[in-house]
Amino acid sequence: MKKKLNLFCALIFVAIVCDLLAMSNAAVTGFSAGMKQGMEKRAIHETSLSNYCNISLLPVEINEANAVTMTGNSSGESREAWPTQLIVPMKEHVSPFVAMFKLLYTLALAVVGVAALVAFIIFVRNINKSIIFSRRNISLLRVMGWCLVAAGAIASADGCYDTYIAQQVFSLEGYVVDYSSAVNITSIIFGLFSLVMAEAFAIGLKMKEEQELTI
């Protein structure tokens, strides 16, 4: 039974790590790009891949009016396509306020991510030691849950901010900006599931204590 439990825990651990790495990669890339541009002091008219934002789009309707013609490299045939995600170059410097926000965002994401992983590892270790219904495990699950929810909320706020900034300098006829793609729902779901598990463990512990008092 413990082998199956450890296998499932390992899979959950890998999934959480991959999700946190995906969020932290976007954070580090954005912060590094902002710092690099600020240090190089590029001209306002100059653009490069170190100064860009991702923007997600949804076509109002799929027709020829808002289609983009693309040519395949192998076949050479031209096909109509409807882009849903673009990398938009920006034409202005990253302000010190935005650079500071990116730094704080990156640090906060790192802190809550590490805290969630440490809490999960200690929780699995307790389970392997047959320490199941305990207040410490409940606290660990709650810490992990709130940290994952916080990580998802921080990443979502940053994604929505980047989308808003990109929207100020970019518009495509026949498309609307999709803010829902900026929301990191995976981490939030993991966090809420952990909080549900914490409450289930709390109920189990209460029932165990009541049973012991009855005996």
PEQUI-V115949 format. One record per backbone hydrogen bond with DSSP energy under -1.0 kcal/mol. NH is the residue of the N-H (numbers start at 1). CO is the residue of the C=O. If there is no record, write none. Layout:
# PEQUI-V115949
{{NH/CO} {NH/CO}}
This chain:
# PEQUI-V115949
{{5/1} {6/2} {7/3} {8/4} {9/5} {10/6} {11/7} {12/8} {13/9} {14/10} {15/11} {16/12} {17/13} {18/14} {19/15} {20/16} {21/17} {22/18} {23/19} {24/20} {25/21} {26/22} {27/23} {28/24} {29/25} {30/26} {31/27} {32/28} {33/29} {34/30} {35/31} {36/32} {37/33} {38/34} {39/35} {40/36} {41/37} {46/43} {51/48} {53/88} {55/86} {57/84} {58/176} {60/174} {68/81} {70/79} {72/77} {76/72} {79/70} {81/68} {86/55} {88/53} {90/51} {99/95} {100/96} {101/97} {102/98} {103/99} {104/100} {105/101} {106/102} {107/103} {108/104} {109/105} {110/106} {111/107} {112/108} {113/109} {114/110} {115/111} {116/112} {117/113} {118/114} {119/115} {120/116} {121/117} {122/118} {123/119} {124/120} {125/121} {126/122} {127/123} {128/124} {129/125} {130/127} {131/126} {134/132} {138/134} {139/135} {140/136} {141/137} {142/138} {143/139} {144/140} {145/141} {146/142} {147/143} {148/144} {149/145} {150/146} {151/147} {152/148} {153/149} {154/150} {155/151} {156/152} {157/153} {158/154} {159/155} {160/156} {161/157} {162/158} {163/159} {164/160} {165/161} {166/162} {167/163} {168/164} {170/166} {175/172} {176/58} {178/56} {182/179} {183/180} {185/183} {188/184} {189/185} {190/186} {191/187} {192/188} {193/189} {194/190} {195/191} {196/192} {197/193} {198/194} {199/195} {200/196} {201/197} {202/198} {203/199} {204/200} {205/201} {206/202} {207/203} {208/204} {209/205} {210/206} {211/207} {212/208} {213/209} {214/210} {215/211}}
